[in-house]
Each structure stands twice: as structure tokens, then as C-alpha cells.
């Protein structure tokens, strides 16, 4: 499986700092605390580090209804927000909200994506940009990657490190697909020698000096599973994989008998808390796991359809929150700083097939 690197933790710190106009004292709050869509009836809590809110609708809404959804938002005490919630808005595209503290000196902006299906933007046709110039990168809407970490790497003296996850027009269908590309990193204790491209459903949590000691816990995997009559049956995706030529260990030593492999899996689990880089395949909260085992060959020249059954470890519990995530990487041992530079995983048209809950 692919976990993520220390530079991702540093990136999270940069994102938190950059989200405000200046560092604010603890009593100068300008945060969104909860977000809901009146027509949907659910309320989600917003993590302190989040500047992107992905709200997954419980049911499919027709396009005409997506134009007139009413957001309900709670914010920090005595803060103000624009545009004003409580009135119908068009959520067919992301909507930006700005929260300003009581004295007007501190503000924070949020991008809200209201997502209309269980697995939104699984064909990777919609992308959002971040940054500018050499620090500009794109991420598929509704998904997360470690690209922000590379932006931080640029700022500490490695401007030539390329973003590992990006858009391509070499798609199985439609106009776009996503590429995860293992890049050459640096030689310092902060920047790993190899930076694997990755993509996942979840978010990056807040960063403190204490949490930097355990960077794998900063990657938070999971989004709400809102189906009530069906459960995951299989994970399907169209993949193309080109392994890099020279596999190396964490110390940079070449391993001529090793070949890089990709990672692609989905996890269905219980509880309101996310999983992280330490337990995404081992937690006792996991209900079912669908995982590519590298035994089915993937072409390097054309897309291969991969269908992975969910293997259930226990019955689906009743009356508790459920979540799921999908995680993919160009180097399956990237969490150990192993792999081959220029390994490339192309991914398109991901789907989670469902089946009725057994009565």
C-alpha cells in the first residue's frame, strides 16, 4: 500500500498558515464549524485544517435542483460570512465562502464542493487549480493528493522537483485521466529521494510540532458512505502502468532484482473518525477491503480494466456512521521510500459497484 511522506505533513502546515490573511491569536476565530444542505438534511463537522469542504449528497439530485440548494453554515462566534448562507445557491460548480473575524483583521476562505453521487468525479473530468507560476498544480475535484507537499519542497530549496500527480488527456474515456508519477526528490532529511504520485479520498489533518513526529497519522482517509440499502461489492478501474527502470531502497541503493509495482485499493469501514497512513489496511474498524494484488497484469501501453471484489471481514454494523476511501499510488512501497523513479500509474473511470444488503 502507499502511505505518504514527511513533506506532506509540512505541506499541511503550509496550507493551514496560508489559509488566513495573517497568523491570528487564538481568540480571533474565523472558521466554518459545520456545513449542511437544507434539502439533504445532513450536517457535517469541518476539521480545523480544512479549507476545502466536500459535501456528499445522500441521494442523487437532478441538475435543476443543484442550482437552488440552500447551505446552512455555523461559524466562529461573532464572525461574519460571505456570501450569506440560508438562501438558494448554484452548486453545480464549487462555491467559495469567506469568513471574517469580529474585528475584521482575520479572514479565511473555503471552497465548497457539493458532490452528487456516491463516487463523484470518478472519470476525472473536473479539476481544480491551486497556486501560481512554478507552484501551480491541479487536483481532481473531490479527491486529494500530496501535490501540496511538493509546493512546500520548492520553498525550502528544491524548485525543480516536479508535481507527482497531474492531469492527462491520454484517457480511457472522456477528455482526461489522472497520472501518478514517482519523482526524484532530494537528499536532505526532510525531502525523500523518491516521491510517489498518489491519489485518495480524504483530507490532510492539522499539523503541530507534536503531530510532525508521526507524519503518517496526518493523512486522513475516508468520506461518508450514505447508501442505506446497498453495500460495496467491487472496485473497478481502468489502469495503465509503466514501472520505472531502476528500483532503489530507502538509502538509494539500486535493487536490480526488484521491479516497482502500483497500489490501488478501497476500504469500507465503520465509525465517524477517518483512517490514516498507519492503519488503512489493518484497523479493526475495517468492514471490507478491495485490493489490487499485482497478480493481474496491467498493460503499459493501453488501459486494462481491473475489477476487485470487496472481501468482507465482518458484518455491516447497524446504527453507526460508515465511510469508505480509495487510495492509489505509482509506487506501492512509497511509504518506505522505495520504488523506481518515473514509475507511472494512469487511472480513469473508477467505480464502486454495489449490491443489495442481504436480508
FIVO-733693 format. One record per residue (C-alpha): z, x, y. Coordinates in Angstrom, 1 decimal, decimal comma, always signed. Last residue first. Layout:
<recs>
     c3     c1     c2
      Z      X      Y
...
</recs>
This chain:
<recs>
     c3     c1     c2
   +4,4  -32,0   -9,5
   +2,4  -28,8   -9,3
   +1,6  -27,9   -5,7
   -2,1  -28,3   -5,1
   -4,2  -25,2   -4,9
   -5,2  -22,9   -2,0
   -7,8  -20,2   -1,5
   -6,9  -17,6   +1,1
  -10,0  -16,4   +2,9
  -11,3  -13,2   +4,4
  -14,9  -13,2   +5,7
  -15,2   -9,5   +6,5
  -13,7   -6,1   +5,8
  -15,2   -2,6   +6,1
  -13,0   +0,2   +4,9
  -13,8   +3,7   +6,0
  -12,5   +7,0   +4,8
  -13,4   +9,5   +7,5
  -10,5  +11,8   +7,0
   -9,1  +11,7   +3,5
   -5,7  +10,5   +2,4
   -2,0  +11,3   +2,6
   +0,4  +10,8   +5,5
   +2,9   +9,2   +3,1
   +2,4   +5,8   +4,8
   -1,3   +6,4   +4,6
   -1,1   +6,2   +0,9
   -3,7   +3,3   +0,6
   -6,1   +4,9   +3,0
   -8,6   +2,6   +4,8
   -5,9   -0,1   +5,2
   -5,4   -3,8   +4,7
   -2,4   -6,2   +5,0
   -2,4  -10,0   +4,8
   +0,8  -11,9   +5,5
   +2,5  -15,1   +4,5
   +5,5  -17,2   +5,6
   +7,7  -20,0   +4,3
  +10,7  -21,6   +6,0
  +13,2  -23,3   +3,7
  +13,5  -26,9   +2,4
  +12,1  -26,3   -1,1
  +11,7  -23,0   -2,8
   +8,3  -22,1   -4,4
   +9,0  -21,0   -7,9
   +9,4  -17,3   -8,7
   +7,3  -14,1   -9,2
   +4,0  -15,7   -8,7
   +0,9  -13,6   -9,1
   -1,6  -14,6   -6,4
   -5,1  -14,1   -7,8
   -7,4  -11,5   -6,1
  -11,0  -12,3   -5,5
  -13,1   -9,3   -4,2
  -16,7   -9,9   -3,0
  -18,5   -6,6   -2,5
  -20,3   -5,7   +0,7
  -23,1   -3,2   +0,5
  -23,5   +0,6   +0,7
  -20,1   +2,0   -0,3
  -19,7   -0,5   -3,2
  -16,3   -1,6   -4,4
  -15,4   -1,0   -8,0
  -12,7   -3,3   -9,5
   -9,9   -1,1  -10,7
   -8,6   -0,4   -7,2
   -5,6   -2,6   -7,7
   -6,3   -5,2   -5,0
   -3,1   -7,2   -4,5
   -2,2  -10,9   -4,5
   +1,6  -11,3   -4,3
   +3,8  -14,3   -4,9
   +7,3  -15,6   -3,9
   +8,5  -12,5   -2,2
  +12,1  -12,9   -0,9
  +13,4  -10,3   -3,3
  +11,5   -7,7   -1,2
   +9,4   -5,2   -3,1
   +5,8   -5,5   -1,8
   +6,3   -5,7   +2,0
   +9,7   -4,0   +1,6
   +9,8   -0,8   +3,7
   +7,0   -1,4   +6,1
   +8,4   -4,7   +7,2
   +9,0   -8,3   +6,0
   +9,5  -11,1   +8,6
  +12,6  -13,2   +9,1
  +12,3  -17,0   +8,7
  +12,6  -17,0   +5,0
  +10,4  -17,2   +1,9
   +7,4  -15,2   +0,9
   +3,6  -15,2   +0,2
   +2,2  -11,6   +0,4
   -1,5  -10,6   +0,7
   -3,2   -7,4   -0,3
   -5,9   -4,9   +0,5
   -5,4   -1,1   +0,4
   -8,2   +1,5   +0,2
   -8,6   +4,5   -2,0
   -8,9   +8,2   -1,3
  -10,0  +10,5   -4,1
   -7,8  +13,2   -5,7
   -8,9  +16,2   -7,9
   -9,7  +18,4   -4,9
   -6,3  +18,0   -3,3
   -6,6  +19,9   +0,0
   -3,3  +20,9   +1,6
   -2,6  +19,3   +5,0
   +1,1  +19,2   +4,6
   +1,1  +15,4   +3,9
   -1,5  +15,9   +1,1
   -5,2  +16,1   +1,6
   -8,3  +14,4   +0,3
  -11,6  +15,8   +1,4
  -14,8  +13,7   +1,2
  -13,7  +10,5   +2,8
  -14,0   +7,3   +0,8
  -16,6   +4,7   +1,9
  -15,5   +1,2   +1,1
  -17,3   -2,2   +1,6
  -15,2   -5,3   +1,3
  -15,8   -9,1   +1,3
  -12,5  -10,9   +1,0
  -10,8  -13,5   -1,2
   -7,0  -13,9   -1,7
   -6,1  -16,4   -4,5
   -4,0  -19,5   -5,2
   -1,8  -19,9   -2,1
   +0,2  -23,2   -2,1
   -0,8  -26,8   -1,3
   +1,1  -29,9   -0,2
   +3,1  -28,7   +2,8
   +0,9  -26,2   +4,4
   +2,5  -24,5   +7,5
   +2,9  -20,9   +6,3
   +4,3  -19,2   +9,4
   +3,2  -15,6  +10,1
   +4,4  -12,5   +8,4
   +4,7   -8,7   +8,6
   +6,9   -6,9  +11,1
   +6,1   -3,2  +11,7
   +9,2   -1,7  +13,3
  +11,0   -1,2  +10,0
   +8,7   +1,6   +9,0
   +9,8   +3,5  +12,1
  +13,4   +4,1  +10,8
  +14,9   +6,6  +13,2
  +12,9   +5,1  +16,0
  +15,1   +2,0  +15,5
  +18,1   +3,7  +17,0
  +16,3   +5,1  +20,0
  +15,0   +1,6  +20,7
  +11,7   -0,2  +19,9
  +11,1   -3,9  +19,8
   +9,1   -5,3  +17,0
   +5,3   -4,8  +16,2
   +3,6   -8,0  +15,1
   +2,4  -10,0  +12,1
   -0,9  -10,4  +10,2
   -2,3   -7,0   +9,4
   -5,0   -4,5  +10,0
   -5,1   -0,8   +9,3
   -7,0   +2,4  +10,0
   -5,3   +5,5   +8,7
   -4,1   +8,2  +11,0
   -4,2  +11,7   +9,4
   -2,5  +14,9  +10,5
   +0,4  +12,8  +11,8
   +1,3  +12,9  +15,6
   +5,0  +13,2  +16,3
   +5,8  +16,4  +14,5
   +2,8  +18,0  +16,1
   -0,5  +19,0  +14,4
   -2,8  +16,2  +15,5
   -4,7  +13,2  +14,0
   -8,0  +13,1  +12,2
   -9,0   +9,5  +11,7
   -9,0   +7,1   +8,7
  -11,4   +4,3   +9,7
  -10,6   +0,6   +9,3
  -13,7   -1,4  +10,2
  -13,8   -5,1  +11,2
  -16,7   -7,4  +10,9
  -19,0   -9,0  +13,5
  -22,1  -11,1  +14,1
  -22,0  -13,7  +11,3
  -22,0  -12,8   +7,7
  -21,4   -9,6   +5,7
  -21,1   -7,7   +8,9
  -22,5   -4,4  +10,2
  -22,0   -5,5  +13,8
  -18,8   -3,5  +13,9
  -15,4   -3,9  +15,6
  -12,7   -1,4  +15,5
   -9,6   +0,0  +13,8
   -8,9   +3,8  +13,8
   -9,0   +4,5  +17,6
  -10,2   +8,0  +18,1
   -8,1  +11,0  +18,8
   -9,7  +13,0  +21,6
   -7,0  +12,4  +24,2
   -4,3  +14,2  +22,3
   -1,8  +15,3  +25,0
   +1,0  +12,8  +25,0
   -0,9  +10,0  +26,7
   -3,7  +10,0  +24,2
   -1,2   +9,6  +21,5
   +0,1   +6,5  +23,3
   -3,4   +4,9  +23,1
   -3,4   +5,9  +19,5
   -0,3   +3,9  +18,9
   -1,9   +0,8  +20,5
   -4,6   +1,0  +17,7
   -2,0   +0,3  +15,1
   -3,3   -3,1  +14,2
   -2,5   -6,8  +14,7
   -4,4  -10,0  +13,9
   -4,7  -13,4  +15,7
   -7,7  -12,3  +17,8
   -9,4   -9,3  +16,2
   -8,4   -6,1  +18,1
  -10,3   -4,2  +20,7
   -9,7   -0,8  +22,3
   -9,8   +0,7  +25,8
   -7,8   +3,9  +26,3
  -10,8   +6,1  +27,2
  -11,6   +3,7  +30,0
   -9,5   +0,6  +30,1
   -6,6   -1,1  +28,2
   -6,7   -4,0  +25,8
   -9,6   -6,1  +24,5
   -9,6   -9,3  +22,5
  -11,9  -10,1  +19,5
  -13,3  -13,3  +18,0
  -15,9  -13,1  +15,2
  -13,6  -11,5  +12,7
  -14,5  -13,9   +9,9
  -10,9  -14,6   +9,2
  -10,5  -15,8  +12,8
   -7,6  -18,1  +11,9
   -6,1  -18,3   +8,4
   -4,1  -21,6   +8,2
   -6,4  -23,1  +10,8
   -6,3  -23,9  +14,5
   -4,8  -21,0  +16,2
   -3,2  -21,4  +19,6
   -3,4  -17,9  +21,1
   -1,0  -17,3  +24,0
   -1,3  -14,1  +26,2
   +2,0  -13,3  +27,9
   +2,6  -11,6  +31,3
   +6,0  -10,3  +32,5
   +7,4  -10,2  +36,0
  +10,2   -8,6  +38,0
  +10,8   -8,5  +41,7
  +10,6  -12,2  +42,4
  +14,3  -12,7  +42,9
  +14,6  -15,3  +40,1
  +12,4  -13,4  +37,7
   +8,7  -14,1  +37,3
   +7,0  -15,3  +34,1
   +3,2  -15,1  +33,9
   +1,2  -17,1  +31,4
   -2,3  -16,2  +30,0
   -4,3  -18,7  +27,9
   -6,4  -17,6  +24,9
   -9,6  -19,6  +24,3
  -10,0  -23,1  +22,8
   -6,5  -23,7  +24,2
   -7,6  -26,0  +27,1
   -4,5  -27,2  +28,9
   -2,6  -30,5  +29,1
   +0,6  -30,5  +31,3
   +4,1  -29,6  +30,4
   +3,7  -25,9  +31,2
   +3,2  -24,6  +34,8
   +0,6  -21,9  +35,1
   +2,6  -20,0  +36,0
   +6,3  -19,5  +35,1
   +9,6  -19,3  +37,0
  +12,9  -17,6  +36,2
  +16,3  -19,2  +36,9
  +17,4  -18,7  +33,3
  +14,8  -17,0  +31,1
  +12,0  -19,2  +29,8
  +11,5  -22,3  +27,7
   +7,9  -23,4  +27,1
   +6,3  -26,7  +26,2
   +2,5  -26,5  +25,9
   +0,4  -29,6  +26,1
   -3,0  -29,6  +24,2
   -5,9  -31,1  +26,0
   -9,0  -28,9  +25,1
   -7,9  -28,4  +21,5
   -8,1  -32,1  +21,1
  -11,8  -32,2  +21,8
  -12,3  -29,3  +19,3
  -10,7  -31,2  +16,5
   -7,1  -30,3  +15,5
   -6,4  -29,0  +12,0
   -2,8  -29,4  +11,0
   +0,4  -27,4  +11,4
   -1,0  -25,4  +14,3
   -0,4  -21,7  +14,3
   +1,0  -20,3  +17,5
   +0,2  -16,6  +18,1
   +2,1  -15,3  +21,1
   +1,0  -11,9  +22,5
   +3,5  -10,2  +24,8
   +6,1   -9,8  +22,1
   +8,9   -7,3  +22,3
  +11,7   -9,8  +22,8
  +10,6  -12,0  +19,9
   +9,4  -15,5  +20,8
  +11,0  -18,4  +19,0
   +8,7  -21,1  +17,6
   +8,9  -24,8  +18,2
   +7,0  -27,4  +16,1
   +5,9  -30,9  +17,1
   +2,2  -30,5  +17,0
   +1,2  -32,7  +19,9
   +3,9  -31,1  +22,1
   +2,7  -27,5  +21,4
   +5,7  -25,2  +21,3
   +6,9  -21,9  +22,7
  +10,4  -20,4  +22,9
  +12,1  -17,6  +24,9
   +9,4  -16,6  +27,4
  +10,9  -13,7  +29,4
  +11,5  -12,7  +33,0
  +15,1  -11,6  +32,9
  +16,8   -9,6  +35,7
  +20,3   -9,4  +34,3
  +19,5   -6,5  +32,0
  +18,1   -4,4  +34,9
  +14,3   -4,3  +35,0
  +12,0   -1,4  +34,4
   +8,9   -2,1  +36,5
   +6,0   -4,6  +36,5
   +6,9   -5,5  +33,0
   +4,7   -5,4  +29,9
   +4,1   -1,7  +30,1
   +7,6   -0,9  +29,0
   +7,4   -3,1  +25,9
   +3,9   -1,8  +25,1
   +5,0   +1,8  +25,4
   +8,0   +1,3  +23,2
   +5,7   -0,3  +20,6
   +3,4   +2,6  +20,8
   +6,2   +4,9  +20,0
   +6,9   +3,0  +16,9
   +3,2   +3,1  +16,0
   +3,3   +6,9  +16,5
   +5,9   +7,1  +13,8
   +3,4   +5,8  +11,2
   +2,5   +2,7   +9,4
   +2,7   +1,4   +5,9
   -0,3   +1,1   +3,6
   +0,0   +0,0   +0,0
</recs>
